[in-house]
């Protein structure tokens, strides 16, 4: 296979999988799974914040860190400041772009949020990973 053939295949693969009906279907599937998982565990009000569905009142064992975004669903206990929700909205867009590839890509990006490209893109300050004005992640 020639270099041009490989680049064409890579480009077509990206067009099919990224920002596509397939990726949006994957994000919708993840949203459904998160709702099935989170709704029975949620003890707080279920609210909508732009395209984000926020499930509050979950016990800490139900998610990592201060909360987790799966598809359009943000699962948390009470970590719902305006800045955190802004951060989670970016994750919704990432889910829409990558679909079911997102959890795989996120895992490869690593558990350290200061080095994880998806957390950096979502905003380390807004996500509560660094203090405002910190030089980390810049």
C-alpha positions as CSV (number, residue, x, y, z in Angstrom):
1,X,0.0,0.0,0.0
2,X,1.4,3.4,-1.0
3,X,1.6,6.4,1.4
4,X,-1.2,8.2,-0.5
5,X,-3.4,5.1,-0.2
6,X,-2.8,5.0,3.6
7,X,-3.6,8.7,4.0
8,X,-6.7,8.4,2.0
9,X,-7.9,5.5,4.1
10,X,-7.1,7.4,7.3
11,X,-9.0,10.4,6.0
12,X,-12.0,8.3,5.1
13,X,-11.9,6.6,8.4
14,X,-11.9,9.9,10.2
15,X,-14.8,11.2,8.1
16,X,-16.8,8.1,8.9
17,X,-16.0,7.9,12.6
18,X,-15.4,11.4,13.8
19,X,-18.1,14.1,13.9
20,X,-20.4,11.8,12.0
21,X,-23.7,10.1,12.4
22,X,-21.8,7.1,13.7
23,X,-20.1,9.1,16.4
24,X,-23.3,10.8,17.4
25,X,-25.0,7.4,17.6
26,X,-22.3,6.2,19.9
27,X,-22.7,9.3,22.1
28,X,-26.5,8.7,22.2
29,X,-25.9,5.0,23.2
30,X,-23.5,6.2,26.0
31,X,-26.1,8.7,27.2
32,X,-28.7,5.9,27.4
33,X,-26.4,3.6,29.3
34,X,-25.5,6.5,31.7
35,X,-29.2,7.2,32.3
36,X,-30.0,3.5,33.0
37,X,-27.0,3.4,35.4
38,X,-27.5,6.8,37.0
39,X,-31.2,7.5,37.4
40,X,-31.8,4.8,40.0
41,X,-28.7,6.0,42.0
42,X,-29.6,9.7,41.8
43,X,-31.1,11.1,44.9
44,X,-31.1,14.8,43.8
45,X,-33.0,16.6,41.2
46,X,-32.3,15.7,37.6
47,X,-31.6,18.9,35.8
48,X,-30.7,20.0,32.3
49,X,-27.8,22.4,31.7
50,X,-27.7,23.3,28.0
51,X,-27.0,19.9,26.4
52,X,-25.9,18.3,29.7
53,X,-28.2,16.1,31.8
54,X,-27.0,16.4,35.4
55,X,-27.7,13.6,37.8
56,X,-26.9,14.6,41.4
57,X,-26.8,12.9,44.7
58,X,-25.0,9.8,43.6
59,X,-22.7,8.2,46.2
60,X,-19.0,8.6,45.6
61,X,-18.4,5.0,44.6
62,X,-20.7,5.5,41.5
63,X,-18.2,7.8,39.7
64,X,-14.5,8.8,39.7
65,X,-13.1,12.2,40.9
66,X,-15.8,14.8,41.4
67,X,-18.1,13.4,38.7
68,X,-18.0,11.8,35.3
69,X,-19.5,12.7,32.0
70,X,-20.9,9.8,29.9
71,X,-22.5,10.8,26.7
72,X,-24.6,13.8,27.7
73,X,-25.0,12.7,31.3
74,X,-23.0,14.1,34.2
75,X,-23.0,11.9,37.2
76,X,-22.0,13.5,40.5
77,X,-22.8,14.0,44.1
78,X,-22.9,17.8,44.4
79,X,-20.0,19.0,42.2
80,X,-22.2,21.3,40.0
81,X,-20.7,24.8,40.0
82,X,-21.0,26.8,36.9
83,X,-17.4,26.3,36.0
84,X,-17.6,22.5,36.4
85,X,-20.7,22.4,34.2
86,X,-18.8,24.5,31.6
87,X,-16.0,21.9,31.8
88,X,-18.4,19.0,31.5
89,X,-20.1,20.6,28.4
90,X,-16.8,20.3,26.6
91,X,-16.8,16.6,27.4
92,X,-20.3,16.3,25.9
93,X,-18.8,17.8,22.7
94,X,-15.9,15.3,22.9
95,X,-18.4,12.4,23.2
96,X,-20.3,13.8,20.1
97,X,-17.1,14.0,18.1
98,X,-15.6,10.6,19.1
99,X,-18.6,8.5,20.0
100,X,-17.7,5.2,21.5
101,X,-14.1,5.8,20.6
102,X,-14.0,8.4,23.4
103,X,-13.6,6.1,26.4
104,X,-10.8,4.3,24.6
105,X,-9.0,7.5,23.6
106,X,-9.5,8.9,27.0
107,X,-8.0,5.8,28.6
108,X,-5.0,6.0,26.3
109,X,-4.6,9.7,27.3
110,X,-4.0,8.6,30.8
111,X,-5.4,9.0,34.3
112,X,-3.4,12.1,35.2
113,X,-5.8,15.0,34.3
114,X,-2.8,17.4,34.0
115,X,-1.5,15.4,31.1
116,X,-4.8,14.1,29.6
117,X,-5.5,16.0,26.4
118,X,-9.3,15.8,26.9
119,X,-9.2,17.3,30.4
120,X,-6.8,20.0,29.2
121,X,-9.1,20.8,26.3
122,X,-12.1,20.9,28.7
123,X,-10.2,23.3,31.0
124,X,-8.2,22.3,34.0
125,X,-9.2,25.3,36.0
126,X,-12.9,24.8,35.3
127,X,-12.6,21.1,36.1
128,X,-11.1,21.9,39.4
129,X,-7.8,20.2,38.6
130,X,-5.6,23.4,39.1
131,X,-6.1,26.7,40.9
132,X,-7.1,29.7,38.8
133,X,-4.0,31.4,37.4
134,X,-1.8,28.3,37.9
135,X,0.9,27.8,35.4
136,X,0.3,24.0,35.3
137,X,-1.2,22.8,32.0
138,X,-0.4,26.0,30.1
